Amino acid sequence: MIKQPCVYIMANRRNGTLYVGVTSDLIKRVYEHNSDAVDGFTKAHRLHSLVWFEQHDTMESAILREKAIKEWKRLWKLELIEQTNSYWRDLYSDLI
């Protein structure tokens, strides 16, 4: 996967704690989450599974989408994940 703006959701388990983020390098960023390289929310809650992501043409559109999703109700986020990943499989291995 080439560096490209992405919005993504990390989880610790099915229907567990969720984190919505944005990055220009999804592989690197998910690796950082998985290895607990950066202190913060994902490390504290052990969010190591990439359960959803969406590529964008520009960082601006990715940031707008991230902000919109962060405002969503939790149920909407769960539905978004389940539309493409009903088993909550960790998608990271698909990227590398």
Buried (B, 14 or more C-beta within 10 A) or exposed (E): EEEBBBBBBBBBEBEEBBBBBBBEBBBEBBBBBBEBEEEEEBBEBBBBBBBBBBEBEEBEEBBBBBEEBBEEEEEEBBEBBBEEBEEBEBBBEEEE
